[in-house]
Amino acid sequence: SLYHLSFRSGSRASGACARAAHDYVTRNDEFADADRDAAVYTESGHMPSWAEDDPQAYWDAADLYERANGRLYVAGDFALPLGLDRDEQVALAHGFAEDLTAPECLPYTLAIHAGEGDHGEEHNPHAHLMFSERRNDGIERSGEDWFSRANKEHPDQGGAEKSRTFHGSEWV
């Protein structure tokens, strides 16, 4: 059996753009191209209230307001077994996304790409997961405030606290 799993972080310093990554993953805007394998499923979770109905707004805000040296997102991609039907692939990918993000309530976007070959047959179904390291603690904040420095003594007066779980390679 074949498998693939890789993770990388996206930071402004490395030239990353959270909105562009989101659009690529979900196949929106400039990435909504018939020549690309289609996003056959997308979901986002643990978003703050201001981005619940528009996850793209979350990733836009990350680009605008995250600190210059901060990570905009962590992105992973992983192969999905051909032996599973689409519903089973979705369940597997969703479960993986929740296992990674639910313990700290980290906002995420997940998409499954069909992985179609030249003749439309599925040969490389895979999932893309991008998540923020900013914990959704349920405190109402604007997008700008969300990405400001956290205030441990008065959480409601600072930004969403960052997770430290995904630093180093041990967690993978």
N, C-alpha and C positions, 0 to 999 in steps of 0.2 A: 504494500500500500504506500502511496506517495503522500507527502504532506509538505506544507510550506507555512511558515509563520515568521513574520518579521515586524519589528517595531522601530520607529524613529521619532525624534521630537522635532517640532517645527518652531523655530524662533526667528524673530526679526533679524537677528545677527547673522543667521544662516541664509537669509533671503526668503524665508517662508512667508506665506500669506494665508491666514486661516480661511478667509472667504474663498480664495481660489481652491484651497484643499477641499473645502465643503462642496463647492461646485463640481469639482472633479469626481469626488466620491458619489455625489447624488446625481451626476450627469445633468447639471443645470447650466444655463446660460451658454458660455462659449464651449462647454463640454457636452452639450446636447447635440451630438453629432451622430448621424446614422452610421458612420463608419466605425464608431466605437461600440464595444460590447455594452449592451443596455444595462442600466440599473433596474433590476426586476423587483427590488424591494428596498424601501428606505424607512427608517424610523429615527427619532431622536428621543432622548429621555433625560430626566433630572434637570431640565432646563428651568431657569428662573422664570417667574411669572411673565416678565416682559418679553420673553422669547419662546414661550410654550407653543404658540401658534405659528411662529416664524423662526425656526432654528437658524436660518441664514442671518438673522439680526444678531444672534449671539456671536457668531463667528466674525461678523462685521465689527461688533463692539470689541472683540478681542484684538483685532487689528488696530483699532483706533486707540484703545485705552490701556492695553497691557503694557507693563513697564518695558522700556527699551531693551533691557537684557533678560526679560522674562520669556518663558516658553509660552507660545500661543496655543499649542496643543501637543498631544502625543498621538501618533497615528500608527495603526497596525493593519496588516493585511494577512489573510490566511485562506488557504485552499479549503474548499468544501467537498466532501466525498460525492463522487458521481453516482454512487449507489443509493443516495438519498433522493427522495422527490423534493420538489421545491418547498413544500410545507415543512418537511423535516430539516432541510437546509436552513430555513428561516428560524425554526425553533432552536437549532444548534447555535447559529450565529447570535441570536437574541440572548440565549442563555449565557454564552461566553461574554457578551457585552455587559450583561447584568452582573455576572460574577466579578468582573473587573471594576465596574463603576458603582454598583449599589452600596457596598460597604461604606463608602465615603460620599455617596450621592453626587458623583461627578457628572456634569453635563456631557452628553455624547451624541454623536450622529453615527449611524450604522447604515451601510448599503451593501446589497448583494449584487454583484455583476454576473451576468449570464456566462461570460467566458465563451462566446460563440466562435466557431471556426469559420473558414471561408464559405462553407455551404450551410451555415445556420445551425449546425449541430453543436450541442453543448459539450465542450471538452475541457474547460478550465473554470468551472464556477468558483467564485471566490468572494470573500467579504472584505470590506474596508471599514475600519472602526477608527474614529477620531474622537478624542475626549479631552476635556479641559482638566487641569489640575486644581481648579477653583471649586471648592466644596459648596454645594447648595445647602446652606444651613437653614433655609426657610425665611431668613430675614429679607424684607423687601428693600431692594436697592435699585437705583437706576443702573443702566449699562455702564456709565462712566464710573459710578461708585463701586460697582461689582469688581472692577479690575484695579481698584486702588489698593494701597497697602492695608493689610488686615490689622485690626486693633484687638489684640487678645483680651485686654481688660474690658473693653466696651465694643463687642463685635458689631453692634448696630451703628457704630460711628466710623467703621472702616470697611474695607473691601472684604470679599469672600476669602476665607483662609485657603491657602494652598496645601495640597497634599504633598507629602514627601515620599510616598510609597513607590513612585515610579522613577526613582533615581538609582543609578547603577544598573547592573545587569542581573543581579540576583533574583529580582522579582519575576523576570521572564521565565 
